[in-house]
Amino acid sequence: MRFFQFMIIMTVLVLSMVSAYAATDKPYQPAGTITLFTESLGFPERQPDQAGVTWRVETGPCDVGGPCIVFYHPAVPDPVCRVVLSGPDSGLVLSDGSRFAGAIQADGFMFFPGFSIPCDVLSLPIDPAGDPSRVVAGQRKAGTTIFIERLEVNYLSVSPEEAMAQGWIREPAQLADAFILIRATNQRNGELAVQQLWNLAESWWLYEETPYRRSWRLR
């Protein structure tokens, strides 16, 4: 009798742990809504408030598997795009159901060069004190031609003072003791592909920059 009571208790505990884990934020899978503000780069004649767009980001279900990150524009009720994070259909799916051409995907990374919405996915360091850099090789399609792109990814420790001085943090409430800057550069030409500033205790980056845009998490 005691054995069955023990098994019932253990089953309840395990189910509770699984439920708690499922409800916990994971990288790029916020439990609630994330609000981002994006400025386009390359338009010096525009003021930031004219060039800026606010995006609403949520974790949502996918009809091709999941999980998905879903992006909404404030003027459009339906999602403008979604990113399938895992599985054979992983990648960027546009509102018409087509897939983004020219994506670079490999080893937990998804790069969408030239895309206007801040939806690149970078593999976070499992151990922040581990290897500070790695090289990622991914395929990029241009028509029927396939290119191999090699990206050097560096994980850099950033102090709160530097984050503020660089303009990467806009809200003092977002300050932490330390941050990680994930910076990916193209090995072929040395140009920045994307960089994101993270507080590793949170599920979403605080700042992101590419050659085409820069974005801040507002809340």
FITIPA-776941 format. One line per field, with one value per residue (C-alpha): x, y, z; residue number from 1; residue in one letter; chain. Coordinates in Angstrom, 1 decimal, padded with zeros to 4 digits. Example, Ala and Ser with C-alpha at 12.3 -4.5 7.8 and 13.67 -1.06 7.14 Angstrom:
// FITIPA-776941
X <- (012.3 013.7);
Y <- (-004.5 -001.1);
Z <- (007.8 007.1);
pos <- (1 2);
code <- (a s);
unit <- (A A);
// end
This chain:
// FITIPA-776941
X <- (000.0 002.8 004.5 001.4 001.1 004.8 004.3 001.3 003.2 006.2 003.9 002.3 005.7 007.0 003.9 004.2 007.8 006.9 004.1 006.4 009.1 006.5 005.4 008.9 010.2 012.8 015.1 013.0 009.8 008.4 005.5 003.9 004.0 007.2 007.2 010.0 010.9 012.8 014.6 015.6 019.3 020.4 017.9 019.7 017.0 014.5 014.1 014.0 010.3 009.5 011.5 010.5 008.1 006.7 006.3 004.3 005.9 004.3 005.0 002.3 001.3 002.4 000.4 003.8 005.1 006.4 007.1 006.8 007.6 004.8 005.2 002.4 002.4 000.1 -001.8 -002.5 -004.6 -003.0 000.6 003.0 005.4 006.4 009.6 009.4 012.1 012.7 011.9 012.2 010.1 012.1 012.7 010.9 007.4 005.8 002.1 001.2 002.7 005.9 009.3 012.0 014.5 018.2 017.9 021.1 020.4 022.8 023.5 020.7 021.2 018.8 019.9 017.5 019.7 018.0 014.7 013.0 011.7 014.0 013.6 017.1 017.7 021.2 022.3 022.9 026.0 025.2 028.1 028.7 032.2 032.9 034.3 033.9 033.7 032.6 032.3 028.9 028.6 025.2 023.7 022.1 020.0 019.9 017.6 019.0 022.4 023.5 026.2 028.0 028.3 030.7 029.9 032.1 030.1 031.6 030.2 031.3 030.8 029.4 029.1 026.0 028.0 029.1 025.5 024.2 027.0 026.5 022.7 021.8 019.8 017.1 015.2 017.1 014.8 016.5 020.0 021.6 025.0 026.4 025.2 026.3 026.7 026.4 028.0 028.0 030.2 030.7 034.1 034.2 034.1 034.3 030.9 028.5 025.6 023.8 024.5 022.1 022.6 021.2 020.5 020.8 018.2 015.6 013.9 014.5 017.3 017.4 019.0 019.6 021.5 022.1 023.3 019.7 018.0 018.5 015.9 015.2 013.0 010.6 008.9);
Y <- (000.0 002.4 001.6 002.7 005.8 006.6 006.0 008.3 011.1 010.7 010.8 014.0 015.6 014.6 016.0 019.2 019.6 019.0 021.6 024.1 023.5 023.9 027.2 028.6 031.0 029.5 031.4 032.9 031.4 034.1 033.0 036.5 039.2 040.9 044.4 045.5 048.8 048.7 051.4 050.9 051.7 053.3 056.1 059.2 061.6 060.0 060.7 057.6 058.1 058.2 055.1 053.1 050.2 048.5 044.7 042.4 039.0 035.9 032.2 030.4 027.1 026.0 024.0 022.6 021.7 023.9 025.9 029.2 032.8 034.9 038.6 041.1 044.6 047.0 047.9 044.3 041.8 038.7 037.6 039.1 036.2 033.4 031.5 027.7 027.0 023.3 020.3 019.7 022.8 025.2 028.6 031.9 031.6 034.7 035.7 034.2 030.8 031.2 030.8 033.5 033.0 033.4 032.1 030.7 027.9 025.7 024.4 026.2 029.5 031.1 034.2 036.1 038.7 041.8 041.0 044.0 042.2 041.3 037.6 036.1 033.2 032.7 029.8 031.0 029.8 026.8 027.8 031.5 030.8 028.3 028.8 032.5 031.8 029.3 029.1 028.2 027.0 027.2 027.0 030.0 029.6 032.1 030.8 027.3 028.1 027.1 029.0 028.0 030.9 030.7 032.9 033.5 033.8 035.5 035.6 038.7 039.8 043.3 045.5 047.5 050.7 049.7 048.6 052.0 053.9 052.1 052.9 049.2 049.7 052.3 051.4 051.4 048.6 046.3 046.8 043.7 042.9 041.6 040.9 038.7 040.2 037.5 038.8 037.0 038.2 036.9 035.2 036.0 039.8 040.5 042.3 042.1 039.7 040.3 041.0 040.6 041.7 039.2 039.0 035.2 035.0 036.2 034.7 037.5 039.8 043.4 044.8 043.6 045.1 044.1 046.1 046.8 047.6 048.0 047.0 047.4 045.3 047.7 045.3);
Z <- (000.0 000.9 -002.4 -004.3 -002.3 -003.0 -006.7 -006.8 -005.0 -007.3 -010.4 -009.1 -008.5 -011.9 -013.6 -011.6 -012.7 -016.4 -016.2 -014.6 -017.2 -020.0 -018.5 -018.2 -020.8 -023.1 -025.5 -028.3 -026.7 -024.4 -022.2 -022.8 -025.4 -026.4 -027.9 -030.2 -031.8 -035.1 -037.0 -040.6 -041.4 -044.6 -044.6 -043.1 -044.3 -042.0 -038.3 -036.0 -035.2 -039.0 -039.8 -036.7 -036.6 -033.4 -033.6 -031.3 -030.8 -029.3 -029.1 -031.0 -032.5 -035.9 -038.5 -039.7 -036.3 -033.6 -031.7 -033.6 -033.0 -034.4 -035.5 -035.7 -037.2 -035.2 -038.4 -039.4 -037.4 -038.9 -038.4 -040.9 -040.5 -038.3 -037.5 -037.1 -034.5 -035.0 -037.2 -040.9 -041.7 -039.6 -041.0 -041.8 -043.2 -044.7 -044.4 -047.8 -046.7 -048.8 -047.3 -047.1 -049.9 -049.1 -045.5 -043.8 -041.3 -039.4 -035.9 -034.1 -036.1 -038.5 -040.5 -042.8 -044.5 -045.7 -044.0 -042.3 -039.2 -036.3 -036.4 -036.6 -034.2 -032.6 -030.5 -027.0 -025.1 -022.9 -020.7 -020.7 -019.4 -022.2 -025.7 -026.6 -030.4 -033.0 -036.8 -038.4 -041.9 -043.6 -047.0 -048.8 -052.0 -054.7 -057.4 -058.3 -057.0 -053.5 -051.6 -048.5 -046.0 -043.1 -040.1 -037.2 -034.0 -030.9 -027.4 -025.7 -022.1 -021.8 -018.7 -017.9 -018.4 -021.9 -022.8 -021.8 -023.4 -026.7 -026.6 -026.5 -023.3 -023.3 -020.2 -016.8 -015.6 -018.1 -016.5 -015.1 -013.6 -017.0 -020.5 -023.4 -026.9 -029.6 -032.8 -036.1 -038.9 -042.4 -042.8 -046.5 -046.1 -042.4 -042.4 -039.6 -040.2 -036.9 -033.2 -030.2 -026.6 -024.1 -020.4 -020.3 -017.5 -019.9 -023.0 -025.5 -026.5 -025.4 -028.6 -032.1 -035.0 -038.6 -041.6 -042.4 -039.1 -035.3 -032.7 -029.0 -026.8 -025.0 -022.7);
pos <- (1 2 3 4 5 6 7 8 9 10 11 12 13 14 15 16 17 18 19 20 21 22 23 24 25 26 27 28 29 30 31 32 33 34 35 36 37 38 39 40 41 42 43 44 45 46 47 48 49 50 51 52 53 54 55 56 57 58 59 60 61 62 63 64 65 66 67 68 69 70 71 72 73 74 75 76 77 78 79 80 81 82 83 84 85 86 87 88 89 90 91 92 93 94 95 96 97 98 99 100 101 102 103 104 105 106 107 108 109 110 111 112 113 114 115 116 117 118 119 120 121 122 123 124 125 126 127 128 129 130 131 132 133 134 135 136 137 138 139 140 141 142 143 144 145 146 147 148 149 150 151 152 153 154 155 156 157 158 159 160 161 162 163 164 165 166 167 168 169 170 171 172 173 174 175 176 177 178 179 180 181 182 183 184 185 186 187 188 189 190 191 192 193 194 195 196 197 198 199 200 201 202 203 204 205 206 207 208 209 210 211 212 213 214 215 216 217 218 219);
code <- (m r f f q f m i i m t v l v l s m v s a y a a t d k p y q p a g t i t l f t e s l g f p e r q p d q a g v t w r v e t g p c d v g g p c i v f y h p a v p d p v c r v v l s g p d s g l v l s d g s r f a g a i q a d g f m f f p g f s i p c d v l s l p i d p a g d p s r v v a g q r k a g t t i f i e r l e v n y l s v s p e e a m a q g w i r e p a q l a d a f i l i r a t n q r n g e l a v q q l w n l a e s w w l y e e t p y r r s w r l r);
unit <- (A A A A A A A A A A A A A A A A A A A A A A A A A A A A A A A A A A A A A A A A A A A A A A A A A A A A A A A A A A A A A A A A A A A A A A A A A A A A A A A A A A A A A A A A A A A A A A A A A A A A A A A A A A A A A A A A A A A A A A A A A A A A A A A A A A A A A A A A A A A A A A A A A A A A A A A A A A A A A A A A A A A A A A A A A A A A A A A A A A A A A A A A A A A A A A A A A A A A A A A A A A A A A A A A A A A A A A A A A A A);
// end
